[in-house]
Structures are given as structure tokens and as C-alpha cells.
Amino acid sequence: MRLILAEQVRQESMDEYGFGPRAMKRLKVCKSCGRASPSTESFCTECGAKLPEKNMFQEYKERHKFCKSCDTVVKDDTEYCPQCGEKL
């Protein structure tokens, strides 16, 4: 129970300050001007350029190793997911 509460507090803190996977899933970054926009948008509100199809988290996952079971990004030498225990 205490572990679940600690995880909930950690997630809420990351959401409040704009960090972590949930925050990254809500944003896209304009390749032209670098402005972050909601992932629901198709065009940048700053410069009008077409936004990428992928959100920040999808772009991040393409560059890092992650658990296919729970989407947790891990270090390259990790054998088991620290979040769900799945073998990588």
C-alpha cells in the first residue's frame, strides 16, 4: 500500500512540473522553431509548420531501450523491467 501511494505521489509531482512519460505523451515539438505544442495539434501555433505525427514520448522511445509490456524506458544493459518485472 505504501509503495502504491509513493508511486502515485511521484506521478502527480511529475505531472505538475511537466516531466515524465505522461507529460511527454501530451506534447509534440515543432521541427522548425522548437516550440512545444499539444499532441492533438497538427500545425505549430508559433510558426505554422506541420508538426510531426509522433509525440515527444514516441520520439524518445525510438532512441532508447524500453519495456514493450509497460513502456518504461530503461538503460541499454537492463535485462528485466524495473517497473513490471518483464524480461527485456
N, C-alpha and C positions, 0 to 999 in steps of 0.2 A: 504494500500500500504506500509506504513512504517513498519507494522508488518511482512509482507512478506519479505521485504528487510532485516530486522533484523534476521529472521529465516534463510535466505539464507547465510548471513554473519556468523551466528553461525555454520551452517552445513559446510561451507567452512573451517572455523577455525578448527573444529573437524577433518575434513578430512586431513588437512595439518599436524596436530600434531598426527594423528593416534588414535583418540578417537571416541567413538560413535558407533551406530549400523552399519553404512556403513563400517567403518574400521573393525569391528568385523566380518562382513559377508565375508570379503576377506581373513580371516586367519583361520588356524587350528593349534592346539597346540599338539606337539608330547607328548604322554603319557610316553615315555621312557626318553627323555632328556629335555623336556620342551621348545624346540625351536619352534618359530612361523614360519609357512610356508604358502605359498599361498593356498587358499582353493581349487584351481584347482589341486594341487598335491595329490598323493596317498601315497607317501613314504617320510619320513623325509630326507632332504638333509644333515643333520648333522650326524645321526646315522643309517639311512637306515630302521628304524622301520616303520611298516604300520601306516599311520595316521588315526585318527578317521574319520568316514563318515561325522560327523556333524562339521560345522564351529563354531567359538567361540560364535557367537550370538545365534545359535541354542542351544548350551550347556548352555548358560546364561539364556535363556528363560525357560529351563527345571527347573531351580532353583528359578525362580521369577514369580510373577503375571504379566500378560501383557494383553494388549488390543488385542483381536482377529481380530478387524477391521483394525488397523493400525500398529500393532506390537510394540507399545510403552510400555516399561517396567514401571510398577507403584509400589507404596508401597502396602503392603498387605491390608491395610484398605481403599484403594481408591474405590469409588463407580462409578465414571464417569471418562473416559479417559480425561486427561488434553490436549491432542493433538487434538482429533477428537470429543469429547463430548459423545461418545458411552457409554451406561450403561454397566458396567462390571459384 
